Amino acid sequence: MTIIEHIQHWIDSAENDLETANILFHSNRYDWCLFISHLVVEKALKAVFVLNNENKIPPKTHNLLKLAKNSNLALSNEQKLFIKEISSFNIEARYPQYKHEFYKLCTRDFTIEYFNKIKDLFKWIKSHIESKKL
């Protein structure tokens, strides 16, 4: 697979997940919307990893901050804090001991705020990839 195909694979998968998250949001499945949204960012970061690491296979991790660091993506402190925060959506939606608390946290307003920020972050990451003019 060429580097362009490899990057496109991750971006296409992220865009598919974004569509799924949108469906979940409109179905009032806010916890799962945010869980899937975490995957959108994860896959976008894996695309950046491929871009900045000579087409290597991205690490098998869900830790977004670690992925961003390994991808050599320059993030602001605000972006780092946000990425750290949404990394918890992966754990809290997945494991029973956290799931109930996460479900209660995921109100419509909470989800709108985070879902919009995640979509903005995804656009920003994609623009970073596009600026490299492969």
DRENDO-1510 file (C-alpha; in Angstrom, 1 decimal, always signed):
<recs>
REC; n; res; u; v; w
REC; 1; MET; +0.0; +0.0; +0.0 .
REC; 2; THR; +1.4; +3.4; -0.9 .
REC; 3; ILE; +1.6; +6.1; +1.7 .
REC; 4; ILE; -1.2; +8.0; +0.1 .
REC; 5; GLU; -3.4; +4.9; +0.1 .
REC; 6; HIS; -2.5; +4.1; +3.7 .
REC; 7; ILE; -3.3; +7.7; +4.9 .
REC; 8; GLN; -6.6; +7.6; +2.9 .
REC; 9; HIS; -7.5; +4.3; +4.5 .
REC; 10; TRP; -7.4; +5.9; +8.0 .
REC; 11; ILE; -9.2; +9.1; +6.9 .
REC; 12; ASP; -11.9; +7.1; +5.1 .
REC; 13; SER; -12.4; +5.0; +8.2 .
REC; 14; ALA; -12.5; +8.1; +10.4 .
REC; 15; GLU; -15.1; +9.7; +8.1 .
REC; 16; ASN; -17.2; +6.6; +8.2 .
REC; 17; ASP; -17.1; +6.6; +12.0 .
REC; 18; LEU; -18.0; +10.3; +12.0 .
REC; 19; GLU; -21.2; +9.4; +10.1 .
REC; 20; THR; -21.9; +6.7; +12.6 .
REC; 21; ALA; -21.4; +9.0; +15.5 .
REC; 22; ASN; -23.8; +11.5; +13.9 .
REC; 23; ILE; -26.4; +8.8; +13.5 .
REC; 24; LEU; -25.9; +7.8; +17.2 .
REC; 25; PHE; -26.2; +11.5; +18.2 .
REC; 26; HIS; -29.5; +11.8; +16.4 .
REC; 27; SER; -30.7; +8.6; +18.0 .
REC; 28; ASN; -30.0; +10.1; +21.4 .
REC; 29; ARG; -27.2; +7.5; +22.0 .
REC; 30; TYR; -24.9; +10.1; +23.4 .
REC; 31; ASP; -22.5; +7.9; +25.2 .
REC; 32; TRP; -21.9; +5.8; +22.1 .
REC; 33; CYS; -21.7; +8.9; +19.9 .
REC; 34; LEU; -18.8; +10.1; +22.0 .
REC; 35; PHE; -17.2; +6.7; +22.1 .
REC; 36; ILE; -17.2; +6.5; +18.3 .
REC; 37; SER; -16.1; +10.1; +18.1 .
REC; 38; HIS; -13.0; +9.1; +20.0 .
REC; 39; LEU; -12.3; +6.6; +17.3 .
REC; 40; VAL; -12.6; +9.4; +14.7 .
REC; 41; VAL; -9.8; +11.3; +16.3 .
REC; 42; GLU; -7.8; +8.1; +16.9 .
REC; 43; LYS; -7.9; +7.2; +13.2 .
REC; 44; ALA; -7.1; +10.7; +12.1 .
REC; 45; LEU; -4.0; +10.6; +14.3 .
REC; 46; LYS; -3.0; +7.3; +12.9 .
REC; 47; ALA; -3.2; +8.9; +9.4 .
REC; 48; VAL; -0.8; +11.6; +10.6 .
REC; 49; PHE; +1.4; +8.9; +12.1 .
REC; 50; VAL; +1.6; +7.2; +8.7 .
REC; 51; LEU; +2.4; +10.6; +7.1 .
REC; 52; ASN; +5.1; +11.6; +9.5 .
REC; 53; ASN; +6.7; +8.1; +10.0 .
REC; 54; GLU; +7.4; +7.0; +6.4 .
REC; 55; ASN; +4.3; +4.8; +6.0 .
REC; 56; LYS; +4.9; +2.7; +9.1 .
REC; 57; ILE; +2.0; +0.9; +10.7 .
REC; 58; PRO; +0.6; +3.0; +13.5 .
REC; 59; PRO; +0.9; +1.7; +17.1 .
REC; 60; LYS; -2.1; -0.3; +18.4 .
REC; 61; THR; -3.1; +2.1; +21.1 .
REC; 62; HIS; -6.3; +4.0; +21.9 .
REC; 63; ASN; -4.3; +6.6; +23.9 .
REC; 64; LEU; -4.8; +9.7; +21.8 .
REC; 65; LEU; -2.1; +11.8; +23.4 .
REC; 66; LYS; +0.5; +9.1; +22.9 .
REC; 67; LEU; -0.6; +8.8; +19.3 .
REC; 68; ALA; -0.3; +12.5; +18.7 .
REC; 69; LYS; +3.2; +12.5; +20.3 .
REC; 70; ASN; +4.3; +9.5; +18.2 .
REC; 71; SER; +2.9; +11.2; +15.1 .
REC; 72; ASN; +5.0; +14.4; +15.7 .
REC; 73; LEU; +1.9; +16.5; +15.5 .
REC; 74; ALA; +2.4; +19.9; +17.0 .
REC; 75; LEU; -0.5; +20.5; +19.4 .
REC; 76; SER; -1.3; +23.5; +21.5 .
REC; 77; ASN; -1.6; +23.0; +25.2 .
REC; 78; GLU; -5.4; +23.4; +24.8 .
REC; 79; GLN; -5.5; +20.7; +22.2 .
REC; 80; LYS; -3.4; +18.4; +24.4 .
REC; 81; LEU; -5.8; +18.8; +27.3 .
REC; 82; PHE; -8.8; +18.2; +25.0 .
REC; 83; ILE; -7.2; +15.1; +23.5 .
REC; 84; LYS; -6.4; +13.8; +27.0 .
REC; 85; GLU; -10.0; +14.4; +28.0 .
REC; 86; ILE; -11.6; +12.6; +25.1 .
REC; 87; SER; -9.2; +9.7; +25.5 .
REC; 88; SER; -11.2; +8.8; +28.6 .
REC; 89; PHE; -14.3; +8.3; +26.4 .
REC; 90; ASN; -12.8; +5.1; +25.2 .
REC; 91; ILE; -12.4; +3.6; +28.6 .
REC; 92; GLU; -15.5; +5.0; +30.2 .
REC; 93; ALA; -17.8; +3.8; +27.4 .
REC; 94; ARG; -16.2; +0.4; +27.3 .
REC; 95; TYR; -15.8; -0.9; +30.8 .
REC; 96; PRO; -18.7; -1.7; +33.1 .
REC; 97; GLN; -17.3; +0.0; +36.2 .
REC; 98; TYR; -17.3; +3.3; +34.4 .
REC; 99; LYS; -20.1; +2.9; +31.9 .
REC; 100; HIS; -23.0; +3.9; +34.1 .
REC; 101; GLU; -21.3; +7.1; +35.3 .
REC; 102; PHE; -20.3; +8.0; +31.7 .
REC; 103; TYR; -23.8; +7.4; +30.5 .
REC; 104; LYS; -25.1; +9.9; +33.1 .
REC; 105; LEU; -22.5; +12.4; +32.1 .
REC; 106; CYS; -23.5; +12.2; +28.4 .
REC; 107; THR; -26.4; +14.6; +28.3 .
REC; 108; ARG; -27.4; +16.2; +25.1 .
REC; 109; ASP; -25.7; +19.5; +25.9 .
REC; 110; PHE; -22.5; +17.7; +27.1 .
REC; 111; THR; -22.4; +15.7; +23.9 .
REC; 112; ILE; -23.1; +18.6; +21.6 .
REC; 113; GLU; -20.2; +20.5; +23.1 .
REC; 114; TYR; -17.7; +17.6; +22.8 .
REC; 115; PHE; -19.0; +16.3; +19.5 .
REC; 116; ASN; -18.6; +19.7; +17.9 .
REC; 117; LYS; -15.1; +20.1; +19.3 .
REC; 118; ILE; -14.2; +16.6; +18.0 .
REC; 119; LYS; -15.5; +17.5; +14.6 .
REC; 120; ASP; -13.4; +20.7; +14.6 .
REC; 121; LEU; -10.3; +18.8; +15.7 .
REC; 122; PHE; -10.8; +16.2; +13.0 .
REC; 123; LYS; -11.0; +19.0; +10.4 .
REC; 124; TRP; -7.9; +20.5; +11.8 .
REC; 125; ILE; -6.0; +17.2; +11.6 .
REC; 126; LYS; -7.2; +16.6; +8.1 .
REC; 127; SER; -6.1; +20.1; +7.1 .
REC; 128; HIS; -2.6; +19.3; +8.5 .
REC; 129; ILE; -2.4; +16.2; +6.3 .
REC; 130; GLU; -3.7; +18.1; +3.2 .
REC; 131; SER; -1.1; +20.9; +3.8 .
REC; 132; LYS; +1.7; +18.4; +3.2 .
REC; 133; LYS; +0.7; +18.1; -0.5 .
REC; 134; LEU; +1.6; +14.4; -1.0 .
</recs>
